[in-house]
Amino acid sequence: MGRLTTHVLDTAHGKPGTGITVTVYRLDGERREVARSVTNHDGRCDKPLLEGAALEAGKYEIVFAAGDYFRALGLNLPEPPFVDEVALRFGIADVAEHYHVPLLVSPWSYSTYRGS
């Protein structure tokens, strides 16, 4: 069964990104929210963001509330912060596969890749 998962790593502090709100949107002519979660102590969501019948082929966007996370750590960020809401757009072609979309983030940069 296919699924969509994520995790967040705070590269500035060398630790998991804990307590980050993750929102998933489906982009099918309109942008509509299909899932929301918060990362746990390991920077992961407790269950897949989407799985089974909820995972459809198409275009998606995941938005990570990174700025809120760094503010909660007490960092002195500029306003607006350089990295705030990180939006990643990607496609799901095969709903039987596992799509893992990690985020490596600091107050000044981020990167992603398709994980396993």
N, CA and C of each residue as an Amber inpcrd file, in Angstrom:
protein
   348
   0.8500000  -1.1800000   0.0000000   0.0000000   0.0000000   0.0000000
   0.8920000   1.2380000   0.0000000   0.5970000   2.1930000  -0.8560000
   1.3740000   3.4080000  -0.9490000   1.1260000   4.3350000   0.2230000
   2.1180000   5.1950000   0.4590000   1.9710000   6.1640000   1.5380000
   2.9020000   7.3460000   1.3260000   2.5790000   8.4400000   2.0000000
   3.3900000   9.6560000   1.9870000   3.8440000   9.9200000   3.4100000
   5.1660000  10.0140000   3.5940000   5.7260000  10.3000000   4.9090000
   6.7450000  11.4220000   4.8010000   7.1490000  11.9340000   5.9630000
   8.1450000  12.9990000   6.0000000   8.9020000  12.9300000   7.3110000
   9.9900000  13.6310000   7.3730000  10.6410000  13.9520000   8.6430000
  11.4420000  15.2260000   8.4460000  11.7300000  15.8890000   9.5670000
  12.4230000  17.1720000   9.5250000  13.6720000  17.0930000  10.3840000
  14.7880000  17.5320000   9.8190000  16.0440000  17.6140000  10.5540000
  16.4810000  19.0730000  10.6360000  16.7520000  19.5250000  11.8390000
  17.2330000  20.8870000  12.1000000  18.7470000  20.8510000  11.9330000
  19.2420000  21.2860000  10.7820000  20.6740000  21.2080000  10.4950000
  21.4800000  22.2690000  11.2320000  20.8310000  23.3090000  11.7090000
  21.5410000  24.3480000  12.4650000  21.9270000  23.8550000  13.8570000
  21.1000000  22.9680000  14.4150000  21.3310000  22.4920000  15.7750000
  21.6620000  21.0090000  15.8410000  21.6720000  20.3310000  14.6900000
  22.0240000  18.9230000  14.6510000  21.0650000  18.0300000  15.4040000
  19.7550000  18.2840000  15.2170000  18.7560000  17.4900000  15.9340000
  17.4670000  17.4100000  15.1160000  16.5620000  16.5090000  15.4960000
  15.2750000  16.4530000  14.8020000  14.4810000  17.7390000  15.0010000
  13.6890000  18.0900000  14.0100000  12.7890000  19.2450000  14.1060000
  11.5040000  18.8110000  14.7980000  11.3840000  19.0920000  16.0700000
  10.2650000  18.6530000  16.9010000   9.1840000  19.7210000  16.9710000
   7.9230000  19.3090000  16.8270000   6.7990000  20.2320000  16.9990000
   6.5200000  21.1120000  15.7950000   6.9470000  20.6900000  14.6190000
   6.7350000  21.4770000  13.3990000   5.4170000  21.0600000  12.7480000
   4.5640000  22.0330000  12.4940000   3.3040000  21.7550000  11.7960000
   3.5930000  21.4900000  10.3300000   3.0110000  20.3950000   9.8200000
   3.1830000  19.9670000   8.4370000   1.7920000  19.8900000   7.8100000
   1.5780000  20.6370000   6.7400000   0.2810000  20.6440000   6.0730000
   0.4630000  20.1690000   4.6360000  -0.4130000  19.2620000   4.2050000
  -0.3530000  18.7130000   2.8410000  -1.5470000  19.2340000   2.0550000
  -1.2670000  19.7230000   0.8490000  -2.3030000  20.2060000  -0.0620000
  -2.2780000  19.3720000  -1.3300000  -3.4370000  19.1200000  -1.8710000
  -3.5590000  18.5050000  -3.2000000  -3.7940000  19.6430000  -4.1760000
  -3.0820000  19.6040000  -5.3010000  -3.1610000  20.6490000  -6.3170000
  -3.8530000  20.0620000  -7.5390000  -5.1570000  20.1910000  -7.5960000
  -5.9210000  19.6260000  -8.7160000  -6.8710000  20.6740000  -9.2890000
  -6.2810000  21.7640000  -9.7400000  -7.0860000  22.8800000 -10.2290000
  -7.3420000  23.8990000  -9.1360000  -7.3320000  23.4370000  -7.9110000
  -7.3900000  24.3000000  -6.7400000  -6.4420000  23.7190000  -5.7060000
  -6.0880000  24.5080000  -4.7340000  -5.1930000  24.0700000  -3.6600000
  -6.0620000  23.7570000  -2.4460000  -6.1710000  22.4560000  -2.1120000
  -7.0180000  22.1040000  -0.9740000  -6.2450000  21.2470000   0.0230000
  -6.4200000  21.5680000   1.2920000  -5.7460000  20.8360000   2.3560000
  -6.3050000  19.4190000   2.4510000  -5.3940000  18.4320000   2.4950000
  -5.8190000  17.0400000   2.6140000  -5.2480000  16.3570000   3.8560000
  -4.2720000  16.9680000   4.5170000  -3.7100000  16.3770000   5.7340000
  -2.9520000  17.4390000   6.5160000  -2.9010000  17.2240000   7.8380000
  -2.1290000  18.1070000   8.7210000  -1.6170000  17.2590000   9.8770000
  -0.3840000  17.5210000  10.2660000   0.2190000  16.7810000  11.3650000
   1.2720000  17.6670000  12.0280000   1.8270000  17.1720000  13.1290000
   2.9060000  17.8570000  13.8390000   4.0040000  16.8370000  14.0810000
   5.2500000  17.2300000  13.8450000   6.3590000  16.3000000  14.0190000
   6.5660000  15.9630000  15.4950000   6.9760000  14.7240000  15.7380000
   7.2000000  14.2490000  17.1030000   8.6480000  14.4990000  17.5400000
   9.0630000  13.8700000  18.6420000  10.4050000  14.0630000  19.1990000
  11.5210000  13.6300000  18.2500000  11.1830000  12.7970000  17.2720000
  12.1620000  12.3170000  16.2990000  12.0860000  13.0880000  14.9870000
  11.2610000  14.1450000  14.9360000  11.1090000  14.9330000  13.7170000
  10.2240000  14.2740000  12.6810000   9.5270000  13.2120000  13.0790000
   8.6460000  12.4770000  12.1660000   7.2020000  12.6490000  12.6040000
   6.2980000  12.3600000  11.7040000   4.8780000  12.3430000  12.0490000
   4.5410000  10.9390000  12.5540000   3.6330000  10.8440000  13.5090000
   3.3250000   9.5590000  14.1350000   2.7080000   8.5450000  13.1770000
   2.0890000   9.0150000  12.1020000   1.5200000   8.1150000  11.0990000
   1.7320000   8.7500000   9.7330000   1.5750000   7.9840000   8.6650000
   1.7470000   8.5750000   7.3260000   0.8120000   9.7690000   7.1200000
   1.2900000  10.7330000   6.3670000   0.4570000  11.8990000   6.0470000
  -0.7240000  11.4870000   5.1800000  -0.4700000  10.6170000   4.2230000
  -1.5100000  10.0470000   3.3660000  -1.1740000   8.5850000   3.1460000
  -2.1970000   7.7470000   3.0510000  -1.9840000   6.3400000   2.7140000
  -3.2830000   5.7460000   2.2050000  -3.1440000   4.6050000   1.5500000
  -4.3170000   3.9060000   1.0400000  -5.0910000   4.7400000   0.0370000
  -6.4080000   4.7350000   0.1660000  -7.2820000   5.4400000  -0.7720000
  -7.0780000   6.9540000  -0.7420000  -6.5410000   7.4860000   0.3620000
  -6.3090000   8.9310000   0.4590000  -5.1360000   9.3910000  -0.4060000
  -4.2700000   8.4590000  -0.7910000  -3.1200000   8.7870000  -1.6400000
  -3.5200000   8.6010000  -3.0950000  -3.6530000   9.7060000  -3.7990000
  -4.0510000   9.6890000  -5.2100000  -2.9050000  10.2060000  -6.0640000
  -2.8480000   9.7460000  -7.2980000  -1.8490000  10.2780000  -8.2300000
  -2.1430000  11.7460000  -8.4740000  -1.0930000  12.5300000  -8.6220000
  -1.2780000  13.9460000  -8.9060000  -0.2000000  14.8020000  -8.2760000
  -0.4760000  16.1010000  -8.2480000   0.4730000  17.0810000  -7.7170000
   0.0820000  17.4610000  -6.2910000   1.1310000  17.6160000  -5.4610000
   0.9370000  17.9290000  -4.0510000   1.8920000  19.0280000  -3.6170000
   1.5920000  19.5910000  -2.4670000   2.4680000  20.5600000  -1.8200000
   2.4740000  20.2470000  -0.3320000   3.6640000  20.1900000   0.2540000
   3.7940000  20.0880000   1.7060000   4.3420000  21.4280000   2.1850000
   3.7210000  21.9730000   3.2250000   4.1800000  23.2230000   3.8250000
   4.6230000  22.9330000   5.2590000   5.8670000  23.2670000   5.5530000
   6.4500000  23.0860000   6.8710000   6.5380000  24.4520000   7.5590000
   6.0360000  24.5610000   8.7650000   6.0560000  25.8300000   9.5150000
   7.4020000  25.9740000  10.2280000   8.4550000  26.1280000   9.4600000
   9.8120000  26.1870000   9.9990000  10.0650000  27.4600000  10.8000000
   9.5560000  28.5800000  10.3430000   9.7500000  29.8330000  11.0640000
   9.1730000  29.7720000  12.4680000   7.9790000  29.2080000  12.6130000
   7.3680000  29.0500000  13.9350000   8.2480000  28.1850000  14.8330000
   8.8160000  27.1330000  14.2580000   9.7090000  26.2470000  15.0100000
  10.9240000  27.0160000  15.5220000  11.5970000  27.7600000  14.6590000
  12.7950000  28.4880000  15.0770000  12.4600000  29.5990000  16.0670000
  11.3010000  30.2540000  15.9110000  10.8720000  31.2510000  16.8970000
  10.6690000  30.6010000  18.2580000  10.0430000  29.4110000  18.2720000
   9.7780000  28.7050000  19.5290000  11.0770000  28.3050000  20.2340000
  12.1550000  28.1270000  19.4720000  13.4570000  27.8370000  20.0770000
  14.0870000  29.0810000  20.6950000  13.4930000  30.2410000  20.4450000
  14.0110000  31.4840000  20.9930000  15.0840000  32.1390000  20.1520000
  15.2060000  31.7250000  18.8950000  16.2090000  32.3400000  18.0280000
  15.8090000  33.7670000  17.6780000  16.7840000  34.6150000  17.5820000
  16.5510000  36.0110000  17.2060000  16.5490000  36.0920000  15.6830000
  15.3680000  35.9080000  15.0970000  15.2240000  35.9150000  13.6430000
  14.8520000  37.3050000  13.1560000  15.2900000  37.6540000  11.9470000
  14.7950000  38.9080000  11.3650000  13.3150000  38.7570000  11.0490000
  12.6130000  39.8600000  10.9430000  11.1960000  39.8260000  10.5440000
  11.0330000  40.5690000   9.2410000  10.5550000  39.9250000   8.2070000
  10.2050000  38.5110000   8.1910000  11.4580000  37.6510000   8.1610000
  11.3530000  36.4090000   8.6500000  12.5250000  35.5260000   8.6190000
  12.8880000  35.1290000   7.1950000  14.1520000  34.8240000   6.9980000
  14.6010000  34.3960000   5.6710000  13.9160000  33.0890000   5.2680000
  13.8990000  32.1000000   6.1640000  13.1650000  30.8480000   5.9510000
  12.0000000  30.8500000   6.9190000  10.7880000  30.8090000   6.3840000
   9.5940000  30.8290000   7.2230000   8.7620000  29.5900000   6.9250000
   7.7810000  29.7040000   6.0610000   7.0290000  28.5300000   5.6220000
   7.7380000  27.9300000   4.4120000   8.1520000  26.6830000   4.5460000
   8.8320000  26.0030000   3.4520000   7.7940000  25.1810000   2.6940000
   7.5810000  25.5370000   1.4240000   6.6000000  24.8480000   0.5840000
   7.3260000  24.0170000  -0.4600000   7.0580000  22.7160000  -0.4580000
   7.6740000  21.8020000  -1.4180000   6.5890000  21.2180000  -2.3020000
   6.7350000  21.3900000  -3.6110000   5.7670000  20.8240000  -4.5610000
   6.3860000  19.6160000  -5.2370000   5.5800000  18.5660000  -5.3970000
   6.0700000  17.3160000  -5.9610000   4.8910000  16.5480000  -6.5420000
   5.2050000  15.5260000  -7.3160000   4.1760000  14.7050000  -7.9370000
   4.2120000  13.2750000  -7.4410000   3.0390000  12.6670000  -7.3830000
   2.8990000  11.2480000  -7.0610000   2.3460000  10.5670000  -8.3020000
   3.1580000   9.6850000  -8.8750000   2.7640000   8.9980000 -10.1000000
   2.2110000   7.6030000  -9.8270000   2.7810000   6.9080000  -8.8580000
   2.3940000   5.5150000  -8.5810000   1.9130000   5.4200000  -7.1360000
   0.6210000   5.2700000  -6.9410000   0.0370000   5.2640000  -5.5970000
   0.3690000   4.0020000  -4.8050000   1.0180000   3.0420000  -5.4160000
   1.4390000   1.8380000  -4.7020000   2.8050000   2.0200000  -4.0400000
   3.4960000   3.1150000  -4.3580000   4.8480000   3.3310000  -3.8350000
   4.8310000   4.1620000  -2.5560000   5.9720000   4.1160000  -1.8530000
   6.1930000   4.9400000  -0.6670000   6.9190000   6.2120000  -1.1070000
   6.3130000   7.3470000  -0.8460000   6.9270000   8.6440000  -1.1280000
   7.3280000   9.2560000   0.2080000   8.6300000   9.3990000   0.4150000
   9.1540000   9.9840000   1.6460000   9.8100000  11.3020000   1.2740000
   9.3340000  12.3940000   1.8770000   9.8050000  13.7350000   1.5260000
  10.3930000  14.3890000   2.7740000  11.6990000  14.2070000   3.0130000
  12.3290000  14.8140000   4.1790000  12.6780000  16.2750000   3.9370000
  12.8080000  17.0060000   5.0380000  13.2390000  18.4050000   4.9790000
  14.4270000  18.5740000   5.9060000  15.5160000  19.1080000   5.3700000
  16.6760000  19.5070000   6.1530000  16.6370000  21.0230000   6.1720000
  16.5730000  21.6300000   7.3670000  16.2810000  23.0590000   7.4390000
  17.1060000  23.7650000   8.5160000  17.4510000  25.0100000   8.2260000
  18.0700000  25.9270000   9.1840000  17.3690000  27.2710000   8.9870000
  17.6670000  28.2620000   9.8170000  17.0470000  29.5720000   9.5920000
  17.4650000  30.2370000   8.2760000  18.4930000  29.6750000   7.6040000
  19.0270000  30.3150000   6.4030000  18.9880000  29.4540000   5.1500000
  18.5780000  28.1940000   5.2800000  18.5750000  27.3250000   4.0880000
  17.7070000  26.0910000   4.3450000  17.3880000  25.4060000   3.2380000
  16.7130000  24.1250000   3.3480000  16.9960000  23.3060000   2.0980000
  16.8330000  21.9890000   2.2410000  16.9470000  21.0950000   1.0950000
  16.0400000  19.8880000   1.3330000  15.7760000  19.1830000   0.2530000
  14.9290000  18.0140000   0.3090000  15.3860000  17.0140000  -0.7320000
  14.8100000  15.8420000  -0.6910000  15.0730000  14.7860000  -1.6680000
  13.9790000  13.7540000  -1.5120000  13.8900000  12.8320000  -2.4500000
  12.9500000  11.7310000  -2.2820000  13.6690000  10.6290000  -1.5290000
  13.2490000  10.4000000  -0.3090000  13.8640000   9.3910000   0.5430000
  13.2410000   8.0320000   0.3500000  13.6000000   7.1320000   1.2360000
  13.0820000   5.7650000   1.1570000  12.3120000   5.4110000   2.4210000
